[in-house]
Amino acid sequence: MSQTAKPRSEEVASEALTFETVYQRLAGPVYRFCLTQVGGPSAAEEVAADAWAAAWTAFERTHPTADVVDTWVFRIVRNTVKNHLRSVRRRLRLWVALTKERVPVADVEVKVIERAAAAAALTSLQTMRPRERALIGLRVCSDLSFAEIGAVVACSEAATRVATHRALLRLRARMEGMA
């Protein structure tokens, strides 16, 4: 076989498989999948962007072949969607725990009020010291026991219980001050 002979079809397929070609072919389907999973265009764009960033990072490391690249990309997208939804659920649980309200979403006005309250809670939480944010996050969002939180922050269970209680009181006071 001479040096100018055409390469085998498998070699051509692997050479043509670049991240850019995969992205151009799958960008639309990935976005539409994200849209069906997260429900809003801006959230779908954010999740799709996060998924493509993860795929970009992993592409050179894993070198997926042309016959599996679609499923490979959609596994990454699915995992990114799951992480996003988990994050949304955690924020909702935080809001419910902080406000102690369990109002059924009956109409648009209630939904707007709930979102505003959740935003206020998150804004207030962001103004707190990192240790307080961590204690509240571990207790409210992660549902860890005080013993488990103590192990994470290297503190006794009793001291963790007191510090978490004080942090929650400060957060409630800040939220009341915003109202």
N, C-alpha and C positions, 0 to 999 in steps of 0.2 A: 504494500500500500504506500502511495507516495505521500509526501509532506503536505500536498495541497488537497488531499482527500477530505471530504466533509466528515465532521465528527458524527458519532452515533447520536440518535435522536434523544437518548437519555442525557447525554452530555449537554446537548443544546438546551434541553428543558432546565437542567440545573444551572447553566450559565445565564439563562434568561430570567431566572427567579431572583429578582432583587426586591428589596423592601418597597421600593417605589412602585414596581409593577403590582405587587400584592396590594398595596394601599389603594392604587388607582382602581383596581378591580373590585375591591371589597369595601371601600369607604361608604358607598351608598347602603349596601345591605347591613353593614355594622351599625350605621346611624339609625336605620329603620328598626333594627332589632332593639337598640337601646331605647328608642322612642316608645316601643310597645311595652317595655319593661318598667321604665321610670315615669312615663306619663306626661312629660312636658318637654318642649323643644330645647329650652336652655339646659335642663338637667341632662337630656339625651346628648347634647353636644359636649357637655362636661365629662360625662361618663365615657363617651366614645373617644374623646381626646385622651383621657386617662388610660383607656385600653390600648390605644395606638402607641402611647408613650411606653407602656409596659411591653408591647410587642416589639417596638423598636429596640428596646434594651435587650430583649431576649433573642432577637433575630440572629444576630451575629454569633451568639453563643451556641444556639441550638441548630442552626442551619436546617430548617424544615425543608423537606422535599416538596416538589410540586404536587404530588399526589396526596399529601396530608396537610398542606399549608392552610387550606380553608378551615378544616376542623381545628387546627392548632390555633388560628386566630380567634375563632369563635369560642374556644375554651377560655382563652384569655379574656375575651369580652364578657362571657358569662360570669367568670370569677369577679371581674371588675364591677359588674352590675350587682352581684351578691354583696360585695363590700359596700357599695353605695347604699343599697337598701338597708343593710345592717346599720350603717351610720345614721340614716334617716330615722330608723326605729329607736336608736339610742337617744337621739335628740328629742324625739317625741316622749320617750320614757322620762327623760330629764325634766322636760316641761311639766308633764303630769305629776311627777314626784314633787317638783318645786311649788307648783300652784295648788296641789291637792284637789284639783277639779277634774271631774270626769264627765264632761259635757258631751252628749252625743252631737255629732256634726249634722245639724238639721238643715241649715241653709247657708247661703254665702256670707251673711253677716257674722254668723258664729265662726265660720272658717277664718274670716279676716281677723276677728278678735283673737282666735287661738294662735294664728301665725304671728300676730303682733306681740302677744304674750311670750311666745317661744323666742322670738327675736330679742325681746327685752331680757329674758332670762339668760340667753347666750351672751348678750352684750354685757350684762352685769357680771357674768361668770368670767368673761375675758378681762375685766378690770381688777380681778382679785389676784392675790399672790400665787405664784406657780404651785406652791405646796398645797394651798387651799383648793385650787382648781383640781389638782391631782386627787386629793382626798374625796372631793365631791364626785369627780368623774369615776373613781374606782368604786365608790359606794352606790351612787345612783345609776350610773350608766352601765357599769360592769356587774352590778349585783354581787360584789364581793363581801364576805363577812369582815368584821373588824379585825379578826385574827389574820385573815388573808391580806387585808390592806396593811396591817402592821408588818407583815413579812415583806411586802413590796417596798414600803417606805422605811424599813429598818427602825421600827418603833414598837413598843409593847401594845397589846390589845387595848388595855385601859386608856393609855395615852392617845391611841388612835381614835377610840370612841369619843373622847372629850374633844380632840382637835377637829374631828369631822362634824360633831354637833355645833361647835363654835363657828366653823366655816359655813355651815348651812344657815345658822342664825345671821351671820354677816351678809350672806347672799340674799336672804329674805329681806333684810333691812334695806339693802341697796335697791332691791326691786320695788319695795314700798316707797322709797324715796324718789323713784323715777315716775311713779304714778301721779 
